[in-house]
Amino acid sequence: MSISMRKVCAVVWAKSRALTDKNVILAPLMILGITVGLRYLYGAMMEGEALSPSLMAMVLNMGLTMNITMTGMFVTSAGLAEEKEKHTLRALMTSSVNGLEFFLGSLIPPFLETQFVSILLIPVSGLSLAQIDLVQYVLVTSIASITSCILGMIVGIFAKNQMSASTLTSPLIFVFMLIPVFGNMLPVFQNISRFLFTGVVSNLVSCYANGNAYSLGLLDVTVLLGEIILAVGIFVMCYRRNGYEVE
């Protein structure tokens, strides 16, 4: 299947405009606000003392997993659901835009937004850039963000409108956000978190907060690559079964 960059850019432009919707733009702003709030809340509890590594890790973990799941999944699913609600998706699919062009064009804007917020969360959480291997951080969070966005696209295919998209993404958000966050406190969640792409991100942050170098193990690589491949496979299957593919 050939790709026309002009058509991909046209889809990217259309999807980028959807990011300014008031229901969509509130997600990253809320995440940044919650992260700032947690930082000052824990700071108040420490009575003016510097935040401990575990508290800094908790603040960044919460903000980062919220961003990857909420911004990635909700923004993507809401945008696709809105197109279905306004009956513009079917018109797009019957045009000259093929499935791969639509996939890339729909993925790029929410991914860039999610990744921008992920980087912005580092100083917002209070963690020093000197403690972080930025290349590794961007690589791992990028893979996790792409996986999350694809999951959002899968939900968007089945959602009838933005309200149902929000409802359908909620269970996924709770699973991929709360399990890694509580994994640092409860062993049962820690064992499950190891097999989630957001769990890999959480372990990365914890190592950085404690001043340790993080090394991607075989399990981490398998989880990150395996889950993104699985997400792509599910999307392709759902996309074709719902009759959007144009040969």
BAKOLMAR-176787 format. One record per residue (C-alpha): z, x, y; residue number from 1; chain. Coordinates in steps of 0.05 Angstrom, whole numbers. Each point is the difference from the previous one (the first is absolute). Example, Ala and Ser with C-alpha at 12.3 -4.5 7.8 and 13.67 -1.06 7.14 Angstrom:
2
up	east	north	pos	unit
156	246	-90	1	A .
-13	27	69	2	A .
***
This chain:
247
up	east	north	pos	unit
0	0	0	1	A .
-22	31	66	2	A .
42	1	62	3	A .
-23	-11	71	4	A .
49	31	49	5	A .
-27	-46	54	6	A .
21	-61	-41	7	A .
67	32	-17	8	A .
13	13	73	9	A .
-18	-72	16	10	A .
51	-26	-50	11	A .
52	51	27	12	A .
-12	-26	71	13	A .
9	-72	-22	14	A .
63	16	-40	15	A .
29	43	57	16	A .
-3	-60	47	17	A .
42	-39	-50	18	A .
56	51	7	19	A .
14	-24	70	20	A .
18	-70	-25	21	A .
71	-16	22	22	A .
24	-15	-71	23	A .
-28	66	-25	24	A .
19	48	56	25	A .
73	-21	-5	26	A .
8	32	-68	27	A .
-4	74	21	28	A .
39	-14	64	29	A .
55	-33	-39	30	A .
3	58	-49	31	A .
7	51	56	32	A .
54	-43	33	33	A .
39	-7	-65	34	A .
-3	75	-12	35	A .
26	15	70	36	A .
54	-52	-9	37	A .
23	30	-66	38	A .
1	70	30	39	A .
46	-21	57	40	A .
42	-45	-46	41	A .
15	58	-47	42	A .
10	45	60	43	A .
53	-48	27	44	A .
34	-1	-68	45	A .
3	76	1	46	A .
36	-4	68	47	A .
-47	46	36	48	A .
-8	51	-56	49	A .
-68	20	-26	50	A .
-29	-43	-55	51	A .
10	29	-70	52	A .
-63	17	-41	53	A .
12	-60	-45	54	A .
3	-48	60	55	A .
-62	30	32	56	A .
-36	-7	-67	57	A .
23	-73	-4	58	A .
-26	-15	70	59	A .
-68	32	-12	60	A .
-4	-29	-70	61	A .
11	-70	25	62	A .
-49	7	57	63	A .
-53	35	-42	64	A .
2	-47	-60	65	A .
1	-60	47	66	A .
-61	27	36	67	A .
-40	17	-62	68	A .
14	-67	-33	69	A .
3	-48	59	70	A .
-54	30	45	71	A .
-43	21	-58	72	A .
4	-63	-42	73	A .
13	-55	51	74	A .
-49	23	54	75	A .
-56	9	-51	76	A .
12	-66	-37	77	A .
9	-39	65	78	A .
-66	26	28	79	A .
-38	-19	-63	80	A .
34	-67	-5	81	A .
-16	-16	72	82	A .
-74	12	-14	83	A .
3	-48	-58	84	A .
37	-51	43	85	A .
-53	4	54	86	A .
-56	0	-52	87	A .
-28	66	25	88	A .
11	39	-65	89	A .
-52	-36	-40	90	A .
-51	8	56	91	A .
14	75	1	92	A .
-8	5	-75	93	A .
-67	-35	1	94	A .
-25	48	54	95	A .
-27	69	-14	96	A .
70	31	-6	97	A .
13	20	-72	98	A .
67	2	-36	99	A .
14	74	11	100	A .
-16	-3	74	101	A .
46	-60	7	102	A .
55	36	-40	103	A .
-2	63	43	104	A .
-7	-38	66	105	A .
59	-45	-17	106	A .
43	59	-24	107	A .
-8	49	57	108	A .
32	-37	59	109	A .
66	-21	-34	110	A .
4	68	-34	111	A .
-5	37	67	112	A .
51	-46	32	113	A .
48	9	-59	114	A .
-8	76	0	115	A .
9	5	76	116	A .
66	-38	-5	117	A .
22	43	-59	118	A .
-8	64	41	119	A .
33	-32	61	120	A .
60	-19	-43	121	A .
19	73	-9	122	A .
26	12	71	123	A .
22	-73	6	124	A .
47	9	-60	125	A .
30	63	29	126	A .
-26	47	-53	127	A .
-27	66	28	128	A .
-73	18	-11	129	A .
24	69	-20	130	A .
32	-30	-62	131	A .
-66	-30	-24	132	A .
-62	28	-32	133	A .
-46	-43	42	134	A .
-62	12	-43	135	A .
36	-22	-63	136	A .
33	-58	37	137	A .
-68	-25	26	138	A .
-32	8	-69	139	A .
53	-38	-38	140	A .
8	-56	51	141	A .
-76	-6	6	142	A .
-8	-13	-74	143	A .
58	-49	1	144	A .
-28	-36	61	145	A .
-69	-7	-31	146	A .
31	-29	-63	147	A .
41	-49	41	148	A .
-61	-22	41	149	A .
-41	-12	-64	150	A .
57	-42	-28	151	A .
-2	-39	66	152	A .
-75	-11	-9	153	A .
12	-27	-70	154	A .
50	-50	28	155	A .
-48	-18	56	156	A .
-53	-20	-50	157	A .
46	-53	-30	158	A .
34	-22	64	159	A .
-27	-63	34	160	A .
28	17	69	161	A .
46	48	36	162	A .
61	-41	-19	163	A .
-15	4	-74	164	A .
-17	74	7	165	A .
70	12	29	166	A .
31	-40	-58	167	A .
-40	37	-53	168	A .
14	69	27	169	A .
75	-11	6	170	A .
17	14	-74	171	A .
-43	63	1	172	A .
33	24	64	173	A .
70	-11	-29	174	A .
-17	38	-64	175	A .
-34	60	32	176	A .
48	4	59	177	A .
70	-17	-26	178	A .
-2	36	-67	179	A .
-13	69	31	180	A .
52	-13	55	181	A .
54	-21	-50	182	A .
-23	55	-48	183	A .
41	50	40	184	A .
63	-40	-15	185	A .
-9	-33	-67	186	A .
-23	38	-63	187	A .
-35	-61	-30	188	A .
-44	-6	62	189	A .
-11	75	2	190	A .
-30	-1	-70	191	A .
-49	-55	20	192	A .
-15	33	67	193	A .
-28	62	-34	194	A .
-59	-42	-24	195	A .
-18	-31	68	196	A .
-44	33	52	197	A .
52	-17	53	198	A .
52	33	-44	199	A .
-38	65	4	200	A .
1	-6	76	201	A .
74	-14	-1	202	A .
15	62	-42	203	A .
-43	41	48	204	A .
41	-23	60	205	A .
66	12	-35	206	A .
-19	72	-15	207	A .
-21	12	72	208	A .
64	-30	28	209	A .
42	46	-44	210	A .
-39	61	22	211	A .
-34	10	-67	212	A .
-72	14	-15	213	A .
-35	-55	-37	214	A .
-47	14	-58	215	A .
-45	-54	-28	216	A .
13	-3	-75	217	A .
-46	-25	-54	218	A .
33	-68	0	219	A .
-7	-6	76	220	A .
-74	17	-2	221	A .
-11	-48	-59	222	A .
36	-57	37	223	A .
-37	11	66	224	A .
-70	7	-31	225	A .
11	-48	-57	226	A .
23	-58	44	227	A .
-55	9	52	228	A .
-53	0	-56	229	A .
33	-61	-31	230	A .
1	-36	68	231	A .
-74	15	11	232	A .
-17	-25	-69	233	A .
38	-65	10	234	A .
-33	-10	68	235	A .
-70	9	-27	236	A .
14	-49	-57	237	A .
30	-53	47	238	A .
-55	11	51	239	A .
-55	-13	-50	240	A .
34	-57	-35	241	A .
7	-36	66	242	A .
-76	5	11	243	A .
-1	46	60	244	A .
-43	55	-31	245	A .
-71	2	24	246	A .
-48	37	-46	247	A .
***
